[in-house]
Amino acid sequence: MTRSCEHKFETLENYGNVKPFSYIDINDKKRTSTEFNGDIVLITTIQESCIDSCSILLWHINQMIYQRIWKNRTKKRKQTRILSFVTDGKGNPSDHLPEVEAILKDMVPNYDPTIWILAKGDAKSIYDIEHNGARLIQDGIQFQELMLLMDKKQNLRMVLSGKREGHIRRMEQSMALLQKEYDKANAKNN
């Protein structure tokens, strides 16, 4: 006798739509968030002072998240990106994208600027999110330490600190969980 078995995966909470935004890429070209429709995007900041003083654990994000994305880059349906806004350390846009790109090229094996995108833009406005009466940017909260997970429809699905190894590991798991959500939906439609 066989029994049918259905997997019930946890789904991530939906915190609402990320406001449309624009940014300048490493080639000085203006881009918009609409280019990420259909992609899962991890949004972070990187300071021009990295490696000495970063608001996120750059090495851990590389090892736990970027390398996994890079290894799966040929799977077209699993399009995942990292978008890092380069800031001056106080959250203001920085013009030092080439210097930060040089750091990433030295530090990140297989660095691909189409996967890990460096941006100049107003990161504060992207991080200025309200949910259940609470604001993400508040006095005393360092928004530059936060990682945002944006789904394929540009909804915010997870916010975690990029300053803790355990949170980076949890973000990687959340990204995998989000991908399972899409895989399950694709399997239903086929």
C-alpha positions in Angstrom: 0.0 0.0 0.0 1.4 3.4 -0.9 0.6 6.6 0.7 0.7 10.0 -0.8 3.2 12.4 0.8 3.1 16.1 0.6 6.0 18.3 1.8 5.0 21.4 3.6 7.8 23.9 3.5 7.9 26.9 5.8 7.3 30.1 3.8 8.9 33.5 4.6 6.7 36.3 5.8 6.0 39.0 3.2 6.8 42.5 4.6 5.4 44.3 1.6 6.7 45.8 -1.5 10.2 47.4 -1.7 9.8 51.0 -3.0 11.0 51.3 -6.6 14.6 52.7 -6.6 17.3 53.7 -9.0 21.1 53.5 -8.7 24.3 54.1 -10.7 26.3 51.0 -11.6 30.1 50.5 -11.8 30.0 51.7 -15.5 28.3 54.9 -14.5 25.0 53.8 -16.1 21.6 54.6 -14.4 19.6 51.5 -13.6 16.3 50.8 -11.8 15.0 48.1 -9.5 12.6 47.0 -12.2 15.6 45.2 -13.8 15.4 42.7 -10.9 11.8 41.6 -11.6 12.0 37.8 -11.6 15.3 37.7 -9.5 15.8 37.1 -5.9 18.0 39.9 -4.6 20.1 40.3 -1.4 20.5 44.0 -0.7 23.5 45.1 1.4 25.8 48.1 1.8 29.6 48.1 1.6 31.7 50.9 2.9 34.5 52.5 1.0 36.7 51.7 4.0 36.3 47.9 3.7 38.2 45.6 4.4 39.4 47.6 7.5 35.9 48.6 8.7 32.8 47.0 7.1 29.3 47.1 8.5 28.8 43.6 7.2 31.0 40.4 7.5 32.1 40.5 3.9 34.1 37.3 4.0 31.2 35.4 5.4 28.7 36.7 2.8 31.2 35.7 0.2 31.7 32.2 1.6 28.1 31.4 2.6 26.0 33.3 0.0 28.0 34.5 -3.0 29.9 31.2 -3.7 26.6 29.3 -3.6 25.0 31.7 -6.0 28.0 31.5 -8.3 28.0 27.7 -8.3 24.3 27.7 -9.3 24.6 30.6 -11.8 23.8 28.5 -14.9 20.4 27.5 -13.5 18.3 30.1 -15.3 15.3 29.7 -13.1 17.4 30.3 -10.1 18.4 33.8 -10.9 19.9 35.3 -7.7 21.8 38.6 -7.3 23.6 40.6 -4.5 23.2 44.3 -4.8 25.6 46.2 -2.6 25.3 50.0 -2.2 28.7 51.6 -1.6 28.5 54.2 1.2 30.9 56.5 3.0 30.4 54.8 6.3 27.6 57.2 7.4 25.1 55.8 4.9 25.7 58.4 2.2 26.4 57.4 -1.4 30.0 57.0 -2.3 31.8 57.5 -5.6 34.4 54.9 -4.7 32.8 52.0 -6.7 36.1 51.1 -8.6 38.1 50.9 -5.4 35.5 48.7 -3.7 35.3 46.5 -6.9 39.1 46.1 -6.7 38.7 44.9 -3.1 36.0 42.4 -4.1 38.1 41.1 -7.0 41.0 40.5 -4.6 38.9 38.9 -1.9 36.2 37.0 -3.8 37.2 34.0 -5.9 35.2 34.0 -9.2 33.9 37.5 -8.6 31.3 38.2 -11.2 29.9 41.8 -11.4 26.7 40.6 -13.0 26.0 38.6 -9.8 27.4 40.8 -7.1 26.5 44.3 -8.3 28.0 47.4 -6.8 25.8 50.5 -6.8 25.8 54.2 -6.0 22.5 55.5 -4.8 20.4 56.4 -1.8 20.5 53.3 0.3 18.7 55.0 3.2 15.5 55.4 1.1 15.6 51.7 0.3 16.1 50.7 4.0 13.4 53.2 5.1 10.7 50.6 5.5 7.8 50.5 7.8 6.0 47.2 9.0 3.5 46.9 11.7 4.1 50.4 12.9 7.8 49.9 13.3 10.5 51.6 11.1 13.6 49.8 9.9 15.6 53.0 10.2 15.5 54.4 13.7 17.9 56.3 16.0 20.5 53.9 17.3 19.9 51.3 14.5 22.8 51.0 12.0 20.9 50.3 8.8 24.2 49.6 7.0 24.6 46.4 9.1 21.3 45.0 7.7 20.7 42.6 4.8 17.4 42.8 2.9 16.0 39.9 1.0 13.8 40.9 -2.0 11.8 38.3 -3.8 11.1 38.0 -7.5 8.1 40.4 -7.2 10.2 42.9 -5.3 8.6 42.2 -1.9 10.7 42.3 1.2 10.9 38.8 2.7 13.7 38.9 5.3 15.8 41.4 7.2 18.8 40.3 9.2 22.0 41.7 10.5 25.0 41.2 8.2 27.3 41.7 11.2 26.7 38.2 12.7 27.8 34.9 11.2 24.7 33.2 12.4 22.5 35.7 10.7 24.3 35.4 7.5 23.9 31.6 7.7 20.2 32.2 8.4 19.9 34.5 5.4 21.4 31.9 3.2 18.8 29.4 4.5 16.1 32.0 3.9 17.2 32.4 0.3 17.1 28.6 -0.2 13.6 28.5 1.4 12.4 31.3 -0.9 13.8 29.3 -3.9 11.9 26.2 -2.6 8.8 28.3 -2.5 9.3 29.1 -6.2 10.2 25.6 -7.1 7.0 24.3 -5.5 4.9 26.8 -7.3 6.6 25.8 -10.6 6.0 22.1 -10.0 2.3 22.8 -9.3 2.1 24.7 -12.6 3.7 22.0 -14.7 
